[in-house]
Amino acid sequence: MTMDEFLKLEYGSVVISKSNPEEEYEIIDTDVFGESYRGREHCVLGARGKITHRDIRIDRGNLKYWDIANYNM
């Protein structure tokens, strides 16, 4: 996933791990760490596995490990 793709993700969008493409994760949360909002590129997105219900976090530091399955439009 690129930074541009990350910035387009919304609640309900689905991502897949490049190492385990069978598991889909749905974006369910947006977190802002720190004292103030510094822009979308500094946000951390929370996602939950559709099969395992495992919670994960996606941020600009681990974008390269994820692909977009579909955008919530």
N, C-alpha and C positions, 0 to 999 in steps of 0.2 A: 504494500500500500504506500502511496506517496503522501506527502503532506497535504497536497490539494485534495486528495480523496478523503483524508482524515478530517479536514475542515468541513466537508460536505455531509459527514455522518450525522444522523439525527436519531431520536428515539425510535426504536422499531427497526432500524437498519440491521442487516445481518452480515457478520464477518466470519471468515473461516481461517483457521490456523494453517500455515503452509506445511507444517510438520504432521498435521492430522486433519486433512480436508473433509473427513466424514463428520466431524463435530462442528455444528453451527452455533454461533453465539449471537444473541440479540442484544443490541444496545438498550440498556434500561436506566442508565444514570449518567449524570455529568457532575464531576467534582472539580472544585477550584481549590488548590492548595496555596497557602500563603495568606498574606494580609489583604490583598486586593485582587480584583480581576485584571489580568494583564493581557487579555486577548485569548481567543479560541485556541491558538496554538499551544498555550500553556495548560489547557484543560486536560483532565484525565477522564476517559470514558469508562463506565462500568458496563460489563456485559455478562449475561448468564447463558450457560450452555443449554441448548434445547433438549438434549438427551440426558446429560449428566447433572444438570442444574448447578454446575460449578460456576462460581463467580470469578471473573478475571478483570483486570484493568488494562486499558490500552492508552498509551500516551506516545508522545513524539519519540521517545527513546526505544520503543519496541515496534514501530510501524512496519519495519522490514519483515517481520514474522507473520503478518496478517494480510489477507486479501479480502476484497469486498464480494459478498455473495449477492446482495441486492441493497439498494438504497430504499429507505422508507419515503415514498413520494406521495 
